[in-house]
Amino acid sequence: MKNIILIGMPGCGKSTIGVLLAKAMGFRFIDTDITIQNRTGMLLQQIIDQKGLDWFCIEEERAIMSVEESSGCVIATGGSAVYSRSAMRYLKENGFVYYLSLPVEQVQKRLYNIRTRGIAMRPGDSIEDVFRRRRKLYEEYADITVDCAGKSIEEIVGEICDEHALIAGK
């Protein structure tokens, strides 16, 4: 069965949902943020602080393009993955893209560590600024939008499992 790719804002639950979804589906779990950290030996925020945002985005694209599997994986991307057209094209060729949609107010509540979390954002940007820029891209690349507002993790996992079985033809 084709890969499940999760996109969305930092704090929307991509990694948490991804782990549980992979377990429920019997898929392998890949977190591209962890791939970046393993490849560089640095935390995401260290990369941004020491190498810059452009270098971080290049590393993010490399991490995504290094995923060789075209089936049987749940892939949690970094929130800024949508800035790379080539990475998103590659992901869409190898799976179904699910946008985990959450209102900006809920994202803000979850992101208590905005300056140390490793979020790809320009100096002076607020979460609202990042949300505004990225939402259009998330919607553009998504095959399916999952409204996560007011739902438990288990409900979201169940919804994606059901949807994926339908669209992947299982």
Summary of the structure (lengths in Angstrom):
residues: 170
radius of gyration: 15.0
end to end distance: 7.3
largest distance: 46.3
contacts: 534
relative contact order: 0.22
helix: 54%
strand: 15%
